[in-house]
Amino acid sequence: MDDRHQEVWLDQLPSLSREFFERHHRPLVIVSYAQSLDGSIATRNREPLRLSCNQAMVLTHRIRAASDAIVIGINTLVVDNPQLTVRLIEGTNPQPIVLDSKLRIPLRARLLERTDHRCWVACVDRSDPERIRVVESRGAEVIRCNGDLLGRVALPHLLHQLGERGIRSIMVEGGSQVITSFFEARLVDQVIITIAPRLVGGLTVLSRHVVGDGSQLHLNPASYQSCGSDVILWGRPQWQTQ
């Protein structure tokens, strides 16, 4: 995928994701994040890093605008308190979704104050009904999902519910636990990684082993794009067994 094909892919993402949904009956999942040369996405004490150059940030907002929804985990929300809007280009804001199995979302989170989209908060089905009522009183919509073996939101069930709500593509932006979970579940369809020319020695994006039992994750096809001082890696995950 050269630079021109990458531009076309983003422009065609709405139609591509609809075709994907018709074939696979779930939204297309795009994982996009920035890392240093040594794979760090945060410092060792978990402080966030600004890694992307301005041009790469514009690309990130283009991906946001092309996606139906954007997903982050509760830890990212607590640390960064983001708005998850499209700001650096003209475009439509994606539907914000927070994975929050225990409904820890702060009631003063900026996502709960947005007026263009009602924030969707995905929790496990056994969450406290009173806490659900309080969170929804702040404007959120709580999506109750099955839990996985670790008590987290079961991603296949979440994707099924998102598909029923008309979501055809989602951009997974962080943090490391959420990105790892999507890879572990083999529910990643496109990877877009911004690589900044820095060595940090911090926390890496994959918080647990996502390969094992002789399997390897390859990006095929894969391509690279210069973007200011950064390099963007585009790839389609394929699992191979040795």
NUMIVEX-153009 format. One record per residue (C-alpha): residue number from 1; x, y, z. Coordinates in Angstrom, 1 decimal, decimal comma, always signed. Example, Ala and Ser with C-alpha at 12.3 -4.5 7.8 and 13.67 -1.06 7.14 Angstrom:
2
{atom 1; {+12,3; -4,5; +7,8}} {atom 2; {+13,7; -1,1; +7,1}} 
//
This chain:
242
{atom 1; {+0,0; +0,0; +0,0}} {atom 2; {+1,8; +3,1; -1,2}} {atom 3; {+1,0; +6,7; -0,1}} {atom 4; {-1,7; +7,1; -2,8}} {atom 5; {-3,3; +3,8; -1,9}} {atom 6; {-3,3; +4,7; +1,7}} {atom 7; {-5,2; +7,9; +0,9}} {atom 8; {-7,7; +6,0; -1,2}} {atom 9; {-8,1; +3,4; +1,6}} {atom 10; {-9,1; +6,1; +4,1}} {atom 11; {-11,5; +7,7; +1,6}} {atom 12; {-13,1; +4,4; +0,9}} {atom 13; {-13,2; +3,2; +4,5}} {atom 14; {-17,0; +3,8; +5,0}} {atom 15; {-17,8; +1,6; +2,0}} {atom 16; {-15,1; -1,0; +2,8}} {atom 17; {-16,4; -1,3; +6,3}} {atom 18; {-19,9; -1,9; +5,1}} {atom 19; {-18,7; -4,6; +2,8}} {atom 20; {-16,7; -6,1; +5,7}} {atom 21; {-19,7; -6,1; +7,9}} {atom 22; {-21,8; -7,9; +5,3}} {atom 23; {-19,2; -10,7; +5,1}} {atom 24; {-18,1; -11,0; +8,8}} {atom 25; {-21,2; -9,7; +10,7}} {atom 26; {-19,1; -7,4; +12,9}} {atom 27; {-17,4; -4,0; +12,6}} {atom 28; {-14,0; -3,7; +11,0}} {atom 29; {-11,4; -3,0; +13,7}} {atom 30; {-8,5; -0,6; +13,2}} {atom 31; {-5,8; -0,4; +15,8}} {atom 32; {-3,9; +2,9; +15,6}} {atom 33; {-1,3; +4,2; +18,1}} {atom 34; {+2,1; +6,0; +18,3}} {atom 35; {+5,2; +4,5; +19,7}} {atom 36; {+8,9; +5,2; +20,0}} {atom 37; {+11,6; +3,2; +18,1}} {atom 38; {+11,9; +0,8; +21,1}} {atom 39; {+8,1; +0,3; +21,2}} {atom 40; {+7,3; +2,6; +24,2}} {atom 41; {+4,0; +4,4; +24,4}} {atom 42; {+4,4; +5,8; +27,9}} {atom 43; {+7,2; +6,4; +30,5}} {atom 44; {+8,0; +3,8; +33,0}} {atom 45; {+5,9; +5,6; +35,6}} {atom 46; {+3,0; +5,5; +33,1}} {atom 47; {+3,1; +9,2; +32,3}} {atom 48; {+1,7; +9,8; +28,8}} {atom 49; {+4,1; +10,7; +26,0}} {atom 50; {+3,5; +13,1; +23,1}} {atom 51; {+5,2; +11,0; +20,3}} {atom 52; {+3,6; +12,0; +17,0}} {atom 53; {+4,7; +14,9; +15,0}} {atom 54; {+2,1; +17,4; +13,8}} {atom 55; {+1,7; +15,8; +10,4}} {atom 56; {+1,2; +12,4; +12,0}} {atom 57; {-1,4; +13,8; +14,3}} {atom 58; {-3,3; +15,1; +11,3}} {atom 59; {-3,3; +11,5; +9,9}} {atom 60; {-4,7; +10,3; +13,2}} {atom 61; {-7,5; +12,7; +13,0}} {atom 62; {-8,2; +11,6; +9,4}} {atom 63; {-8,6; +8,1; +10,7}} {atom 64; {-10,9; +9,3; +13,4}} {atom 65; {-13,1; +11,1; +10,9}} {atom 66; {-13,3; +8,0; +8,6}} {atom 67; {-14,3; +5,7; +11,5}} {atom 68; {-17,8; +5,2; +12,9}} {atom 69; {-16,5; +4,9; +16,4}} {atom 70; {-13,4; +5,3; +18,5}} {atom 71; {-12,6; +3,0; +21,5}} {atom 72; {-10,4; +3,6; +24,5}} {atom 73; {-10,0; +1,9; +27,9}} {atom 74; {-10,9; +3,3; +31,3}} {atom 75; {-7,3; +3,7; +32,3}} {atom 76; {-6,6; +6,0; +29,2}} {atom 77; {-9,7; +8,0; +30,1}} {atom 78; {-8,6; +8,5; +33,7}} {atom 79; {-5,0; +9,5; +32,8}} {atom 80; {-5,7; +11,7; +29,7}} {atom 81; {-9,4; +12,7; +30,1}} {atom 82; {-9,7; +13,0; +26,3}} {atom 83; {-12,6; +14,3; +24,2}} {atom 84; {-11,9; +12,0; +21,2}} {atom 85; {-13,1; +14,6; +18,7}} {atom 86; {-11,8; +15,4; +15,2}} {atom 87; {-10,0; +18,7; +15,5}} {atom 88; {-7,1; +19,0; +13,1}} {atom 89; {-9,2; +18,5; +9,9}} {atom 90; {-12,7; +19,0; +8,9}} {atom 91; {-14,7; +15,9; +9,5}} {atom 92; {-17,4; +14,1; +11,6}} {atom 93; {-16,6; +13,1; +15,1}} {atom 94; {-16,8; +9,3; +15,7}} {atom 95; {-18,9; +7,8; +18,4}} {atom 96; {-16,9; +7,6; +21,6}} {atom 97; {-16,8; +4,2; +23,4}} {atom 98; {-15,1; +3,5; +26,7}} {atom 99; {-14,3; -0,1; +27,9}} {atom 100; {-15,0; +0,1; +31,6}} {atom 101; {-15,8; -3,3; +33,0}} {atom 102; {-16,4; -2,0; +36,5}} {atom 103; {-17,9; +1,3; +35,7}} {atom 104; {-15,1; +3,4; +37,2}} {atom 105; {-15,6; +6,3; +34,8}} {atom 106; {-15,3; +9,7; +36,6}} {atom 107; {-18,6; +11,5; +36,5}} {atom 108; {-16,8; +14,7; +35,5}} {atom 109; {-15,1; +13,1; +32,5}} {atom 110; {-15,1; +15,4; +29,5}} {atom 111; {-16,6; +12,6; +27,3}} {atom 112; {-19,7; +12,8; +29,5}} {atom 113; {-20,0; +16,6; +28,7}} {atom 114; {-20,1; +16,2; +24,9}} {atom 115; {-23,3; +17,3; +23,2}} {atom 116; {-22,8; +15,8; +19,7}} {atom 117; {-22,5; +12,2; +20,8}} {atom 118; {-23,7; +10,4; +23,9}} {atom 119; {-20,7; +8,5; +25,3}} {atom 120; {-21,1; +4,7; +25,2}} {atom 121; {-19,6; +3,0; +28,2}} {atom 122; {-19,2; -0,8; +27,9}} {atom 123; {-19,3; -2,7; +31,2}} {atom 124; {-19,8; -6,4; +32,3}} {atom 125; {-23,4; -7,4; +32,7}} {atom 126; {-23,2; -7,9; +36,5}} {atom 127; {-22,4; -4,3; +37,2}} {atom 128; {-24,2; -2,5; +40,0}} {atom 129; {-27,6; -1,3; +38,7}} {atom 130; {-27,3; +1,9; +40,9}} {atom 131; {-23,9; +2,7; +39,4}} {atom 132; {-25,4; +2,2; +35,9}} {atom 133; {-28,2; +4,6; +36,8}} {atom 134; {-25,7; +7,2; +38,1}} {atom 135; {-23,5; +7,0; +35,0}} {atom 136; {-26,5; +7,2; +32,7}} {atom 137; {-27,8; +10,2; +34,6}} {atom 138; {-24,6; +12,0; +33,5}} {atom 139; {-25,6; +11,4; +29,8}} {atom 140; {-23,8; +8,2; +29,0}} {atom 141; {-25,3; +5,1; +27,5}} {atom 142; {-24,2; +2,0; +29,3}} {atom 143; {-23,8; -1,2; +27,1}} {atom 144; {-23,9; -4,3; +29,2}} {atom 145; {-21,7; -7,1; +27,9}} {atom 146; {-20,7; -10,6; +28,8}} {atom 147; {-17,5; -10,9; +30,7}} {atom 148; {-14,5; -12,8; +29,6}} {atom 149; {-12,4; -15,2; +31,8}} {atom 150; {-10,6; -12,3; +33,4}} {atom 151; {-13,8; -10,4; +34,1}} {atom 152; {-13,3; -7,9; +31,3}} {atom 153; {-15,7; -6,9; +28,6}} {atom 154; {-16,0; -9,8; +26,2}} {atom 155; {-15,0; -8,2; +22,9}} {atom 156; {-16,9; -10,4; +20,5}} {atom 157; {-20,1; -9,7; +22,4}} {atom 158; {-19,3; -6,0; +22,4}} {atom 159; {-18,7; -6,0; +18,6}} {atom 160; {-22,0; -7,8; +18,1}} {atom 161; {-23,8; -5,1; +20,0}} {atom 162; {-22,0; -2,3; +18,2}} {atom 163; {-23,0; -3,9; +14,9}} {atom 164; {-26,6; -3,9; +16,0}} {atom 165; {-26,3; -0,1; +16,7}} {atom 166; {-25,1; +0,5; +13,2}} {atom 167; {-21,3; +0,7; +13,8}} {atom 168; {-19,4; -0,6; +10,9}} {atom 169; {-15,8; +0,4; +11,8}} {atom 170; {-14,0; +1,2; +15,0}} {atom 171; {-10,7; +2,8; +15,7}} {atom 172; {-9,0; +1,4; +18,8}} {atom 173; {-6,7; +4,1; +20,1}} {atom 174; {-5,6; +2,8; +23,5}} {atom 175; {-4,3; +2,1; +25,9}} {atom 176; {-2,0; -0,9; +26,0}} {atom 177; {-4,4; -3,3; +27,8}} {atom 178; {-7,2; -2,6; +25,3}} {atom 179; {-4,9; -2,9; +22,3}} {atom 180; {-3,5; -6,2; +23,7}} {atom 181; {-7,0; -7,5; +24,3}} {atom 182; {-8,0; -7,0; +20,7}} {atom 183; {-4,9; -8,7; +19,5}} {atom 184; {-5,4; -11,6; +21,9}} {atom 185; {-8,9; -12,0; +20,6}} {atom 186; {-7,6; -11,9; +17,0}} {atom 187; {-10,1; -9,1; +16,3}} {atom 188; {-7,7; -6,6; +14,6}} {atom 189; {-8,2; -6,1; +10,9}} {atom 190; {-5,9; -3,2; +10,2}} {atom 191; {-2,9; -1,8; +12,0}} {atom 192; {-1,7; +1,8; +11,6}} {atom 193; {+1,3; +2,5; +13,8}} {atom 194; {+3,1; +5,9; +14,1}} {atom 195; {+6,8; +5,3; +14,8}} {atom 196; {+8,6; +8,3; +16,2}} {atom 197; {+12,5; +8,5; +15,9}} {atom 198; {+13,0; +8,4; +19,7}} {atom 199; {+14,3; +5,9; +22,3}} {atom 200; {+12,3; +6,1; +25,5}} {atom 201; {+12,8; +2,9; +27,5}} {atom 202; {+9,3; +3,1; +28,8}} {atom 203; {+6,2; +0,9; +28,8}} {atom 204; {+5,5; -1,1; +25,6}} {atom 205; {+2,1; -1,3; +23,9}} {atom 206; {+1,6; -5,0; +24,3}} {atom 207; {+1,1; -5,6; +28,1}} {atom 208; {+0,8; -9,4; +27,8}} {atom 209; {+2,0; -12,1; +25,4}} {atom 210; {-0,3; -12,0; +22,3}} {atom 211; {+1,5; -14,8; +20,5}} {atom 212; {+2,3; -18,3; +21,7}} {atom 213; {+1,9; -22,0; +21,0}} {atom 214; {+4,2; -21,6; +18,1}} {atom 215; {+2,1; -19,0; +16,4}} {atom 216; {+3,3; -15,6; +15,0}} {atom 217; {+1,6; -12,4; +14,0}} {atom 218; {+2,6; -11,1; +10,6}} {atom 219; {+1,5; -7,9; +8,9}} {atom 220; {+0,9; -8,8; +5,3}} {atom 221; {+0,6; -6,8; +3,3}} {atom 222; {+2,7; -4,1; +5,1}} {atom 223; {+3,9; -0,7; +3,9}} {atom 224; {+5,6; +2,4; +5,3}} {atom 225; {+4,8; +6,0; +4,8}} {atom 226; {+7,0; +9,0; +5,7}} {atom 227; {+5,0; +11,6; +7,6}} {atom 228; {+7,1; +14,6; +8,8}} {atom 229; {+9,7; +13,2; +11,1}} {atom 230; {+7,8; +10,0; +11,8}} {atom 231; {+7,2; +6,8; +9,9}} {atom 232; {+3,7; +5,3; +9,6}} {atom 233; {+3,4; +1,5; +9,4}} {atom 234; {+0,3; +0,2; +7,7}} {atom 235; {-0,4; -3,6; +7,9}} {atom 236; {-3,1; -6,3; +7,9}} {atom 237; {-2,6; -8,8; +10,6}} {atom 238; {-2,2; -12,5; +9,7}} {atom 239; {-1,7; -15,2; +12,2}} {atom 240; {+0,7; -18,0; +11,2}} {atom 241; {+1,5; -21,3; +13,0}} {atom 242; {+5,0; -22,6; +12,7}} 
//
